[in-house]
């Protein structure tokens, strides 16, 4: 049996693997340094492919008019749950308890809201219907989770991500009421602590994530933590 040759697509920063049915991901060290660690193109969003990607520190991120793009940034933004920082103003809001926090009661609503909520610095969304369907499958299988902020029995904020072992991969958040996403994210990190999660992958550096205590680490250090944590089962 002849194994088909791998095919690469030329980018300004180097060649990027085009994933085929038989393809495995290349090592993350092969990711381009610009833009933001692009590693591979194409493939599918099956549960097996997504879990393979996350276990290797890779995630999908693409627009509706693009093929699936797979990334492994360097450096990597992470948050270690015990290092969570809650600013004084947010702590006051949390103490007032304006939201009811629920976990995993409205996953598809959360990811759909993340896709449809307008963002001032973003045109369109990377959370396509294909992404929503794929991550809902992960949720049904127990890998993807949502933390939700409810007010008067209405979903007003939330966030979601993927868990493998003691590793959590944050994906997106939204709010329809001021501070709802911040309260939901703080609750997510606290939930991660109860689940003995060792590290939260925040992917990219943003001021909001930094305000919670997240910071960048080299990809190699990220992979060291990742390889250890995905093997651990707190149960």
N, C-alpha and C positions, 0 to 999 in steps of 0.2 A: 504493500500500500504506500503510495506516494503522499507525503504530507505537503500541502500547498505552501509555497513560499510566502513569507510575510511581505506585506505591501506598506510602503511608507509614503507620507504626504510631505512635501517640502514646505517648511515655514521659514520665516526670516531668521529665526533663532536655531533652526536645525530641522531634522526630519522627525515626523511624528507617526507612530504606528497606526495603521488603519485596522481596527479590530474586525476579525472574521469569526465565523462560528467556532473554529478550532483554536482561536488565538487566546493566549494568556496575556495578562498585563505585563509589560516590561517592568524592570525594577524602577522604583521611584527616583533613583539617582539619574535616570534617563530623562526626567522631565525637563522641559525647557525652562531656562531662568527667566525668560520673558516670552509671552505674558503669563505671569502668575503660576507657572508650573504646569503648563499643558503637557499631558503625557500620552494620550491616545485619542483616537477619533472613531466614532461608529459603535457597532455592537448593539446590544439590546439592554433593556432594563428589567430583565427577569430577576426573580429573587436570588437565584444562584449568582448571577453576575454582580448584583449590587452587594451581596455579602462578601463575595470575593474581593470586590473593590475596597470596601470599608476595612476589611481585615488587613489590607496592604496600604492603608493610609491614602486611599484614592476616593474621590467623590465626583458625581456628575454635575455639570453646570453648563447650561446651554439655552439659547433662545429658540422660539418656535420655528424659526426659519433656518435653523442649523441642525447638523447631525448631532448625535450625543457626543459631548466633549468631556473628557476625563482629566482631572486635575490633582496635583499633589504640590501645594505651594511650599516655598522655602523663603523666609522662615514661616512657622505655623503658629497661629494664635490659639492659645489654650487657656483653660481655667482649671485649676486644681480646686475641687469643691471646698476643702477646709480653708482656702484662702479667699473665699467669697467676701467682697466688700459691699456693704450696703450704706450708701450715703445717708447722712442725717435726715435730709428732706424726704428720701424714700422710706426710711425707717418710720418716720412720723405717719406717712400715708399707710404703710402696712399695719401699724398699730391701730389706726382708725378702722381697719377692716372694711373698706368699701366694696370689696369683691369677695365672692365665694370662689375658692380655688378647688377645682376638680382635676382628677388625673384620668386620662384615657376614657372619657365619656363622650367625646365628640371629635374624634381624630379627623375624620374627613371634613367636618366643618372648619376645623382649625387650618388644615392645609389649604382648603379652598379659599378661606379668608386671607391667608398669607399670599395667595396668588392674585386675588382680586383687589386688595387694598392698595390704593395709589400711594406711591412713595415720591417725595419731592426730588430725590436725586436719581430716579430710575425711570426709564421709559419701557413700558411693557413689563413682562415677568419671565423669569426662568422656570417658574413652576407651571409647566404646561399640563394639559390634560393627561398626557402620557406619564408625567412625573406623579401627578395626583393618583392615578390608577396604580402605578408601581409601588408607591409608598403606602398606599392603603393595603396592598397585598402584604407588605412587610408588617404592617400593624396587625392584620388578621393573624399572622404567624407569630406574633409576640415580639417582634424586633423593633418596631417603630412605636413611639409613645408621644402623647400630647399632654401638656399642662395648660389648663384653661382658667380664665378669669370670667366669672359670671356676675351679672348685676340684674336684679329683678327677673331672674330666670332667662336672661338674654346673654348670649356669648359676646363679650365685648373685647376680649384680648386673649392671646395665647401664644404658645410656641410648641415646636415639635422637633424630634430628632430620632436617632437610631441608637439602639443599645446592643452591644455584643460583649458578653462577659462583664468585666468591670470598666468597660470603655463606653462613653456616651459621645455621640456625634451630633452637635447642634446644627439645625438646618435653617429655620426661619422663625420669625415671630411677627405678630401684627397687633394693632390696637384700634378700636373704634371709640374708646373713651380714654382720656389722658391718663397716663401711668399704668394702664391695664397690662401692657406687655412687659413693663419693668417689674411689676408685682408678680406676673406669671413667671418671668425668667428667674427672679429670686426664689420663687417657690420651686421651680425646676431644679435649681442647684441644691436647695435644701432636700428635695426628694432624692436627688442623686446621692447625697450624703447618707440617707437612710438605706439606700441600695448598695452602699459600699463602692460606689463608682470612684475610680482613682483619678480620672482625667476627663475633662470635657473638651472636645475638639470644637473650637470656634471658627476655624478655617481662616478667615480674613480679619485683619486689624481694623476695628472701628472704635471711635471714641466711646460709644455706649458700652461695648464689651470691656474696654479698658477701665471704665468707671466701676465695673463690677469686680475688678481685680485680675482680669485676663491679661496675658502678655505673650510676646512672641518668643519662641524657642527655635533652635535650628532643626531642620528636618530630621537629621540623624538622631537627635535627642528625642524628638517626637516619636520616631519609629522604635526606639528602645523602650519607651513607656508603653507604646501601643502593643508591641509584640508580647510584652509581659501581661498586660491587662486583659487582652482578649482571650488569654488562656485561663484566666481566673474565673471561677464560678462562685459567687458569694453564698449561693445556696448550699 
